[in-house]
């Protein structure tokens, strides 16, 4: 290694500038996820100062069976389209709220929303966006509820291709 050169990763232009790491905070409508975002902004100041922050939310795949049942077998296309648009508006409002929280700390975050199963969508986004740290809130469900309902944080802790920080809200 040449003198004066570091073995740290560079931006590829040979100037020796370090690439910024990427941190992702995955949120949903729960207070737990917004608590995790606030916690990260307060406690990971040094990490976030040298990183790009991504706020990520997932629009769950909708079950339209109740729309079909309520309209006796054939849900009008306009009703389904309206439902999908409302889900998208809700996701964008979540991201806007998260951006407001970030701005209180002087942080500008990239926002991303995907449609899918939250477990899989988060892990896929981690890989696709080259995330180095994933931060999630925990609903603090007991073992039985986790077994019945599943746990996004537990799934991501075992399947994400980066370190995962699960933030539990104090009782």
C-alpha positions in Angstrom: 0.0 0.0 0.0 1.4 3.4 -0.9 2.2 5.8 1.8 -0.5 8.3 2.6 -3.2 6.2 1.0 -5.8 4.4 3.1 -7.3 1.0 2.4 -10.8 2.4 3.0 -13.3 2.3 0.2 -13.3 5.2 -2.2 -15.9 6.6 -4.5 -14.2 5.1 -7.5 -12.7 8.3 -8.9 -9.3 7.7 -7.3 -9.6 10.8 -5.2 -9.7 8.8 -2.0 -13.0 10.2 -0.8 -14.9 7.8 1.4 -18.3 6.5 0.2 -21.1 7.5 2.5 -22.7 4.6 4.3 -26.4 4.1 3.9 -28.7 3.7 6.9 -32.4 2.7 6.5 -35.2 3.2 9.0 -38.2 1.2 8.1 -41.5 2.7 9.3 -45.1 1.9 9.4 -48.1 3.6 11.1 -47.2 2.5 14.6 -45.8 4.7 17.3 -43.1 2.0 17.7 -41.6 2.8 14.3 -41.7 6.5 14.8 -40.1 6.1 18.2 -37.3 4.1 16.5 -36.8 6.9 14.0 -36.5 9.5 16.8 -34.2 7.2 18.8 -31.9 6.8 15.8 -31.8 10.5 15.1 -31.0 11.2 18.8 -28.5 8.4 19.4 -26.8 7.7 16.1 -25.8 11.3 15.5 -22.2 10.5 14.4 -23.3 7.6 12.2 -26.0 9.6 10.5 -23.7 12.6 10.0 -21.5 10.4 7.8 -24.3 8.5 6.1 -27.2 8.8 3.7 -30.5 8.2 5.5 -33.3 6.3 3.8 -36.8 6.2 5.3 -38.6 3.2 3.9 -42.3 2.1 4.2 -44.2 -0.8 2.7 -47.7 -0.7 1.3 -49.0 -4.1 2.2 -50.6 -6.1 -0.7 -54.3 -5.5 -0.3 -56.8 -8.3 0.2 -59.7 -7.2 -2.0 -61.9 -10.1 -1.0 -64.0 -7.9 1.3 -64.5 -5.5 -1.6 -65.8 -8.3 -3.7 -68.0 -9.6 -0.9 -69.4 -6.1 -0.1 -70.3 -5.6 -3.8 -71.8 -9.1 -4.2 -69.1 -10.6 -6.3 -67.8 -7.9 -8.6 -66.0 -4.9 -7.2 -66.0 -2.0 -9.6 -62.6 -1.2 -11.0 -63.0 2.4 -9.8 -63.4 1.2 -6.2 -60.2 -0.9 -6.4 -58.3 2.0 -8.0 -59.6 4.4 -5.3 -58.5 1.9 -2.6 -55.0 1.6 -4.1 -54.7 5.4 -4.4 -55.7 5.8 -0.8 -53.1 3.3 0.3 -50.5 5.2 -1.6 -51.6 8.5 -0.1 -51.3 7.0 3.3 -47.8 5.8 2.7 -46.7 9.1 1.3 -48.2 10.8 4.4 -46.2 8.5 6.7 -43.0 9.4 4.8 -43.9 13.1 5.0 -44.3 12.8 8.8 -41.0 11.0 9.0 -39.3 13.8 6.9 -40.7 16.3 9.4 -39.2 14.4 12.3 -35.8 14.3 10.4 -35.9 18.0 9.6 -36.2 18.8 13.4 -32.7 17.2 13.6 -31.3 18.9 10.4 -31.3 15.6 8.5 -32.5 15.3 4.9 -33.6 11.8 4.2 -34.4 9.9 1.0 -37.8 8.3 1.1 -38.9 5.1 -0.5 -42.1 3.2 -0.6 -42.7 -0.3 -2.1 -45.8 -2.5 -2.3 -45.5 -6.0 -1.0 -45.1 -8.2 2.1 -43.2 -6.0 4.6 -40.8 -8.7 5.7 -39.6 -9.5 2.2 -39.9 -5.9 0.8 -37.6 -4.5 3.6 -35.0 -7.2 3.1 -35.1 -6.8 -0.7 -34.7 -3.0 -0.3 -31.7 -3.5 2.0 -30.0 -5.5 -0.7 -31.1 -3.3 -3.7 -30.2 0.0 -2.0 -26.9 -1.3 -0.5 -27.9 -0.5 3.0 -25.2 -0.9 5.7 -27.5 -0.6 8.8 -31.3 -1.3 9.1 -33.2 0.3 12.0 -36.6 -1.0 13.0 -39.1 -0.5 15.8 -40.4 -3.3 17.8 -44.1 -3.8 18.8 -42.8 -5.8 21.9 -45.3 -8.5 21.3 -45.1 -11.6 23.5 -43.9 -15.0 22.1 -47.4 -16.2 21.4 -48.5 -13.1 19.4 -45.1 -13.2 17.5 -45.8 -16.8 16.7 -49.3 -16.1 15.5 -48.9 -12.7 13.8 -45.2 -12.9 12.9 -42.6 -10.2 13.6 -41.2 -8.0 10.9 -38.2 -7.1 13.1 -37.5 -10.8 13.9 -37.7 -11.7 10.2 -35.4 -8.9 9.2 -32.9 -9.6 12.0 -32.5 -13.1 10.6 -32.7 -12.4 6.8 -31.4 -8.9 6.1 -28.0 -8.7 4.5 -26.8 -6.0 6.9 -26.7 -5.4 10.7 -30.2 -4.8 12.1 -30.9 -2.5 15.1 -34.2 -3.2 16.7 -35.4 -0.3 19.0 -37.9 -1.2 21.7 -40.1 1.5 23.0 -40.0 1.8 26.8 -43.0 0.4 28.6 
